[in-house]
Amino acid sequence: MKLGIAVRAMRDGAVYASLRKAYALGIARDAAVQVVALAAGTLGLPSTVAVWTWIRS
C-alpha cells in the first residue's frame, strides 16, 4: 500500500524505502513491477518511466 502511495506522490526516497521493506518481507520483484503497471494510467508516461527506473535500480 505504501509503495503505491509513494509511486503516486513521486517520492523516490519513499519508493526505495518501501521496496526495501517489501523485499525484506519476501514480496517478489514482479509485484513491485505490477504496482507501476497499475499506476501507469494515472501517472503518465514520463512519470511511469521515472518510477520504473527507480524500481529497477
Stockholm file with secondary structure:
# STOCKHOLM 1.0

chainA/1-57         MKLGIAVRAMRDGAVYASLRKAYALGIARDAAVQVVALAAGTLGLPSTVAVWTWIRS
#=GR chainA/1-57 SS CHHHHHHHHTCHHHHHHHHHHHHHTTCCHHHHHHHHHHHHHHHCHHHHHHHHHHHHC
#=GC SS_cons        CHHHHHHHHTCHHHHHHHHHHHHHTTCCHHHHHHHHHHHHHHHCHHHHHHHHHHHHC
//
